[in-house]
């Protein structure tokens, strides 16, 4: 393909095009004929429908990804040894209580993190994506439990099992979920709450980790004031958020050595303390001591679980960050490094605390238990590890927001893909700055880990319980596991989660109300946006129909509106009109509104739809799908693009015309004609008079003017009656307010404003 003039001004575009085999022409004005590109279009459409977002890795790439995951995922759960014992005990514990608490920590890391999350939950990914919303999305592909945005519905593949292939319990459960409006709403609410709670904890995690590390400086300098600690912590947090644009891969690779050194230092410290102090704490590997601790301490032991659960805060990051890494990478890094290092770290701290004559080691369990001569090194590596700890929840927030936007629960905000190799690693500027502001405010207000500890952890354990429930449903409906097996594991893990939840709820009056309130606020925004979008889709469906329903011909062959739209004659304006089509099927709403209001059409019409794909780039040969519509001189053009492709360029019109010329010349065969070259000589490209006339009309329209036409949809809320009508009106007004203050279509359009037209229209919802 050789374009003509590259300047901004329109010019005649000419090509040397290979001759295509002849095909028959036929059909009337409103009878769609065959098309040479039809097979290609169908193949590409099928690929788009069946494309898998999940990437698989092996060998060196798997090891490299596992290394990156260490620097991103385990900072949070990995820095828990800084404060677990101090958050659990208020005075020097007895040997029995210390070993009992250690036993609970060991078995929580084993049962909840290793068995439940690493071996079971990570299997429940939605094309490589993790988190509670990925579970909801996965269920939605196997059961009809939600409506979808028409813009993406055509690219969603349902994988519903045949009824006869399912066990009776799974069949009945699926039928119940599909037919119960209450259950559908509850599933939606649970999925949204899970995301909101992880993000709410994402505000607290950086503050808790960094404050915990900086407070360690007081061991060397007891005169350090609270305001100084808070100031240093805030400065570190701001710096952390400033480096997020570098992307998960670069940050994870940079942070991985820090976390690895931190975990290995904890491992070595634990082994040292076991060898030098009380190795009898190894008895904690027997679950008997965990049960004995609970029986002996009764109510106080139950309350102490609120501190012990901090040992596995950050566990949801293993699942939520799945999209940025992979199941095998996370399993490998947890089982081979994080799990053994953390277990030995807690064992070693217990060994030192049980032999501590001062009775104060538990108050700062990490710094008080490091080997002699290593304090300053431990302080530096702890501060660095605490900074990294924040990365787990920051990355989780980006991953979860991507899923929420994909299912239309949040307005689209700018998303930057930061890696060509790892497709799901993203950075969101707006979310990053909002998280930074929230984290700095929380750090300044709470100002110490004891206060933060009261607010921290409740959302974490609630999310683990939500995950338990949703994975159980996935196991029955999607994996088709026997219900008795699912019930056994569900009861075990639900009981563990339930005990921790009941204890953690004691923290609500002391500070946990903040994270719960933040989670409820986020959930409300998500639900309001989704409800508003569903009402918007219903209103827009009225303008979604085939071209023949809008335009017809009269007895003289002129184009007119159909009787349903008034039957008025449509005049022909010169130029090329490119109508942006957000759905890519039927007639774009903006074209319907344009023709109905102006009773006119451009000489050449292009219904232009952009289809983003989850890959870095799309080969030029497969980037464009073009077909004719039943409207004369009207084409449907789909531009498939990857996240690294720059497609909205000032010369977009010229590129589209070039593609149309290629399409037209391939679509017909005929009597030879000669297309003159720019130099005036003859090219050996032969066209029929019919093709030449179509090419001339296209070039003339392009030379006259090229206009990009997008819709400006204004919503008005219908007033309802009664209390229900009032609440519906209120929710939709809030939706419209968020919509008016969201990112607009014009934000990404790098097009000359003189050639851009917005067609406004009002829809009632």
KEROVEX-145428 format. One record per residue (C-alpha): x, y, z; residue in one letter. Coordinates in steps of 0.1 Angstrom, whole numbers, plus 5000, padded with zeros to 4 digits. Each point is the difference from the previous one (the first is absolute). Last residue first. Layout:
<rs>
XYZA
...
</rs>
This chain:
<rs>
466250705319X
499050274975X
502450064972X
501050344986X
502150064969X
503150194991X
501949954968X
503750085006X
502050104969X
503749984996X
501850134969X
500950345014X
501149825032X
502949844982X
500249645013X
502049855029X
496949855016X
500849855033X
498350265023X
497250074976X
498149695011X
499750145035X
501649915033X
497550035028X
498450315016X
496849994980X
499749625006X
500450045038X
497250265000X
497949784977X
500449705024X
499150225030X
496850114981X
499449644993X
500249905036X
497750295011X
497449934973X
499949635010X
499750095036X
497150234993X
498249754978X
500349745028X
498650245025X
497050094979X
499750104964X
502750024974X
501650304982X
501849904969X
503650095001X
501550194971X
503249894983X
502150194975X
501849804974X
502650184980X
500649784969X
503150024979X
500450114964X
503450034983X
499850224969X
502249964969X
499550274973X
499950054963X
503249804992X
498849705020X
496650014982X
501750034966X
502249715008X
497149785011X
497950094969X
503049944977X
500549665016X
496349914995X
500150124964X
503149804994X
498449695014X
497050034978X
502150084969X
501949685007X
503550025013X
503549934986X
503250095018X
503150024977X
500750355009X
500050274974X
502250315001X
498850335013X
502650035028X
497449935027X
499049684982X
497049974978X
497749705006X
499549814968X
496949804993X
499549634994X
496649854998X
499149855033X
500549875034X
498550125033X
500649975038X
503850024998X
500050344985X
497450125025X
501949865030X
503350164990X
498350334994X
498249975034X
503349935017X
501650314985X
496950215010X
500449885036X
503750105001X
499250344985X
497350075026X
502349895029X
502650264990X
499850185033X
500749685019X
497749795021X
501649664992X
503149995022X
500449635006X
501449905034X
496749895014X
499249794970X
497750104972X
497249874979X
498450274978X
496649904988X
498650164968X
496449994989X
499550164966X
497350234985X
500050104964X
496449874996X
498449895033X
499849625001X
503349995018X
503349914985X
502849835019X
503450085014X
502249845027X
503350185006X
502949905023X
500649654986X
502650094973X
501450285022X
501049755027X
498250075033X
502150135030X
500549965037X
497349755006X
496750025019X
498050134971X
498350344994X
497350004974X
499550354984X
496850044979X
499650244971X
496850004980X
501250174969X
497850214977X
500750154966X
497950284986X
499150115035X
496349955011X
497150235004X
496650025017X
501750225026X
498449875032X
499149644990X
503249954980X
502350135028X
498149815028X
500349674981X
503650074992X
500950075037X
498249685011X
502249794978X
498049774977X
500449625006X
503149875016X
503350165010X
498950115034X
501850345005X
499550124964X
501850324991X
498450144968X
502650094974X
498350234974X
501850064967X
499050304980X
497150154981X
496450005014X
497249784986X
496450075010X
497949745017X
496350014991X
497549985029X
498249675009X
499350115035X
502249765021X
497749694999X
499250084964X
503649934991X
502350304994X
500650074964X
502649924974X
499150084964X
499249714976X
497150174983X
497449785017X
501550075034X
503049845016X
500649885036X
501850125031X
499549935037X
498949635002X
502249914971X
503050125019X
499549735028X
499050125034X
501250165032X
498350325008X
497649865026X
502949805015X
501550335012X
497350045027X
500649645013X
503850054999X
499750335020X
497849825027X
502749735003X
502750275001X
498250185029X
499749685020X
503749934994X
501150355010X
497949995032X
501349665009X
503650104996X
499650335019X
498249825028X
502749745002X
502650275004X
498150165028X
499449675017X
503749924998X
500950345015X
497649955028X
501449655007X
503550145000X
499150285024X
497849785023X
503249805007X
501050275024X
499349915036X
496249954996X
500649744972X
502949825017X
497749755016X
499049904965X
503449834997X
499149735025X
496849904982X
501850024967X
502949775012X
497649735012X
498050034968X
503049974977X
501149685017X
496449864999X
499650104963X
503249824992X
499049675016X
496350034989X
500950084964X
502549714999X
497449755010X
497250154980X
502150004968X
500849635005X
496349925006X
499050214970X
502049794975X
502250234980X
498450144969X
502950244993X
497650274988X
496849965021X
501149825031X
503650135003X
499050364989X
497450005028X
502649905025X
502450264986X
497350265007X
499649915036X
503749975008X
500750334982X
497450185021X
501649855032X
503550114989X
498550354992X
498650025036X
503449915014X
501750284981X
497350265007X
500449955038X
503850004998X
500950365007X
498150265019X
501149885034X
503549944987X
500150364988X
499750125036X
502749775011X
502150074969X
500450385008X
499050334984X
496349934995X
499250344984X
503350074982X
500349654986X
496349994990X
500450344982X
503249874982X
498249684989X
496950184987X
502150254979X
502249734986X
497049784991X
498450294982X
503250074981X
500349634989X
496449974991X
500350304977X
503249884984X
498949644993X
502949764993X
499649664984X
501649664998X
497549784982X
501949944968X
503449885013X
502450034971X
499150344987X
500050155035X
498750315016X
496450014988X
498750345009X
496450045011X
498250335000X
496749985017X
496949834988X
497050045022X
499449735026X
497849695002X
500149944962X
501349645000X
503350114985X
500250295024X
499849785031X
502649764985X
502550284994X
499250145034X
501049675015X
503449994983X
500850365009X
499049955036X
502049675002X
503150194988X
499650255028X
499349725024X
503249824993X
502150314996X
499450115036X
502249735013X
502950134979X
500350305023X
499949775029X
502849794985X
502250314996X
499350105036X
500749655012X
503249974980X
501350325015X
499049915036X
501449644996X
503350144988X
500150245030X
499149725024X
502449734987X
502750025027X
498249765024X
497449784983X
496550144993X
497449935027X
499350355013X
499750154966X
497449744989X
497849965030X
499750365011X
497649975030X
500649635003X
503650055011X
498850195031X
500149735027X
503650105010X
501149645005X
499249904964X
500149624997X
496549954987X
500450314978X
503149864983X
498449674990X
496850174990X
501950234976X
501749694985X
496849824994X
498550314984X
502950034976X
500149634994X
496450014987X
500750314980X
503149864982X
498349674992X
496950164984X
501850284981X
502749814982X
499349674983X
496249965006X
499250374995X
502250074970X
499049684981X
496350045007X
500150364989X
501849924967X
497849704994X
496850205002X
501250294979X
501350365003X
498150334996X
496649824997X
500649815032X
500550325020X
496549965016X
500749645010X
503350045018X
499050355010X
497149845020X
502649865024X
501250355009X
499049965036X
501249655010X
501850065032X
497650295008X
497549725009X
501949965033X
498950345012X
496349954996X
500549655012X
500850155034X
496350055006X
499449624999X
502849955025X
498650265023X
496549834998X
501449655008X
503650015010X
500549645008X
497849864972X
501450224973X
503649935010X
499449635003X
498650004964X
503150174987X
502249775021X
498449694986X
500650124965X
503649865004X
502450224981X
500150205032X
502349745015X
502850194982X
499850245030X
502449755017X
502950164981X
500350265027X
503150234996X
503249974980X
499149754972X
496450114996X
501050375001X
502649944973X
497649804978X
497450285003X
502650274992X
501149804969X
496449974988X
499350365007X
503150104981X
498949784971X
496650175000X
501550355000X
502749914974X
497249864977X
497950315007X
502850234990X
501149794970X
496450004987X
499650385003X
501850094968X
498549724979X
496550075014X
500450384993X
501249934964X
497349744993X
497250185019X
500450334981X
502350305000X
496950225005X
500049885037X
503150195010X
498250305014X
497849785022X
503049875019X
501550355004X
496850125015X
500149715025X
503650065010X
499250375007X
496949905020X
502049765021X
502850265007X
497450255011X
498149755022X
503249895018X
500950375005X
496650085013X
500249715024X
503250135015X
503349815000X
501550015035X
500249625002X
502850004973X
501349654994X
496849825009X
498150304988X
501149924964X
497649715001X
497250254997X
501150054964X
499349644992X
496549985015X
499150344986X
501049874965X
497949685003X
496950155016X
499950314977X
500549794969X
497449755010X
497350255010X
498950134966X
500349664984X
497849875028X
497250214984X
500949864966X
499749645012X
496850095017X
498550164969X
500949704978X
498349765024X
497050225004X
499550014963X
500049624997X
497749975030X
497650264985X
499949834966X
499449665016X
497350155022X
498350164970X
499949684981X
498849825031X
497150245005X
499149994963X
499649625003X
499749814967X
503749984990X
501349935035X
497449735006X
500649844966X
503849995007X
499449845034X
497649744986X
502549904973X
502950005024X
498149785025X
498849764972X
503549954985X
500650184967X
500549854966X
496349974993X
499550385005X
502650074974X
502850225015X
499950374993X
503250134984X
498750344989X
502550194979X
500150385005X
501050204969X
496450074988X
499150125035X
502750275000X
498250304987X
496649855008X
501150045037X
499049685017X
497049875020X
500749775030X
499349665014X
499749784970X
502449735011X
503449884988X
501450334988X
498450195029X
501749765024X
503450104987X
499150375003X
499049955036X
503249825007X
502050274982X
498250255023X
501249815031X
503650024988X
502049854972X
500450044962X
501749734979X
497049934978X
497750025030X
502049835027X
498649735023X
503249795002X
501650265023X
497349935026X
501049635005X
503749945004X
501550345008X
496850155016X
498549725021X
502949775006X
502950255004X
498350325013X
497149875021X
501249665011X
503850045003X
500350375009X
497149955025X
501749695013X
503350175007X
498350315016X
497749805022X
503049795012X
501950325008X
497150125021X
500049675019X
503850015004X
499850345015X
497049915022X
501749705013X
503350185006X
498250285019X
499550334982X
501650335011X
497350264999X
497650154974X
500349714976X
498649964965X
501050334982X
503549985014X
500249644988X
498950094965X
502050324995X
503249984980X
499449634991X
497250134977X
502650134975X
499749704977X
496250014998X
500350354985X
503249984980X
499149664987X
498150104968X
502250254981X
503749925006X
499449635002X
497850014969X
503050124980X
502049695009X
497149774991X
499850184967X
503749944993X
499649635010X
497049964977X
501950174972X
503149785005X
498049684996X
496250044995X
497450274994X
496350014992X
498050314992X
496350035008X
498150254979X
498649734979X
498650094966X
496849814991X
497850294990X
502950204984X
501149694981X
496449944988X
499850364988X
503349954982X
498849694982X
496750164991X
501750314986X
502549794980X
497249794985X
498050314992X
502950194984X
498949914964X
496550115007X
496749844991X
497050234995X
497750185024X
496650054986X
498850365006X
500950144966X
499449674982X
502149704999X
502749894976X
503650004991X
501849694992X
503649955007X
503250054981X
503449925014X
501950295015X
502450234981X
502950125022X
499850375010X
502350294991X
498550285019X
498750364998X
498850265025X
498950334987X
500950275024X
498650145033X
502250265018X
502049875029X
502949904978X
501049644993X
499050024963X
499249664985X
500149675018X
501749694988X
498649665009X
</rs>
